[in-house]
Amino acid sequence: MRLFAKISDPDLFLKMIYEAGTAFYSTIKGNEVEAIYFSSNRTIYFKDEMTPAQYQNLKAQAYPVETISIDNTCNQVEISQLMEE
């Protein structure tokens, strides 16, 4: 069984990224962040505001990217570190 979660609780998101996996994040504007975490049995998508301490915690555990997009039709997540023109 796999977990796919969409959440807006920053503490819950940060607690769930303990397992061997990879996390990516993108700052939207101000304190609003979009992040996604992948492991062998879970995908967790986060979008909402974070406190400065939560954001520093995220930066310590995740890789910065320019964009994160979810394609529900293909059951696929795309991230890009490239600046889109």
C-alpha positions in Angstrom: 0.0 0.0 0.0 1.2 3.5 -0.8 0.4 6.8 0.8 -0.3 10.0 -1.2 -1.1 12.9 1.1 -1.8 16.6 0.4 -1.4 18.6 3.6 -1.2 22.1 4.9 0.2 21.4 8.4 3.9 22.3 8.3 4.7 20.4 11.6 3.0 17.2 10.2 4.9 17.5 6.9 8.3 18.0 8.7 7.6 15.0 11.0 6.7 12.8 8.0 10.0 13.2 6.2 12.1 11.0 8.5 12.2 7.9 6.3 14.8 7.2 3.6 13.5 9.5 0.8 14.0 12.8 -0.9 12.2 16.1 -0.3 12.1 19.2 -2.6 10.7 22.7 -1.9 9.9 25.9 -3.7 9.2 29.3 -2.1 6.0 30.7 -3.6 6.0 34.2 -2.0 6.6 35.5 1.5 6.3 32.6 4.0 4.3 30.4 1.6 6.1 27.2 0.6 5.3 24.3 -1.7 7.1 21.0 -0.9 7.0 17.4 -1.8 8.6 14.3 -0.2 9.1 10.9 -1.9 10.0 7.6 -0.4 9.4 4.0 -1.3 5.9 4.0 0.2 4.8 7.6 0.5 4.4 10.8 -1.4 3.6 13.9 0.7 2.7 17.2 -0.9 2.6 20.4 1.3 1.5 23.9 0.4 1.0 26.6 3.0 2.9 29.1 5.1 5.8 28.1 7.4 7.4 29.9 10.3 11.0 31.0 9.9 12.1 28.0 12.2 10.0 25.5 10.2 11.4 26.9 6.9 15.0 26.5 8.2 14.2 22.9 9.2 12.8 22.3 5.7 15.9 23.8 4.0 18.1 21.5 6.1 16.3 18.4 4.9 15.1 19.3 1.3 16.5 20.4 -2.0 15.4 23.7 -3.6 13.6 23.6 -7.0 12.0 26.2 -9.2 8.7 24.3 -9.8 6.7 21.4 -8.5 3.7 20.1 -10.5 1.4 17.1 -10.0 -0.2 15.3 -12.9 -3.0 13.2 -11.5 -3.9 11.7 -14.8 -0.4 10.1 -15.2 0.1 9.7 -11.5 3.3 11.6 -11.7 5.1 14.5 -10.0 7.5 16.7 -11.9 10.1 18.9 -10.3 12.4 21.3 -12.1 15.5 23.1 -11.0 15.6 25.0 -14.3 14.4 28.6 -14.6 11.4 28.5 -17.0 11.5 31.2 -19.7 
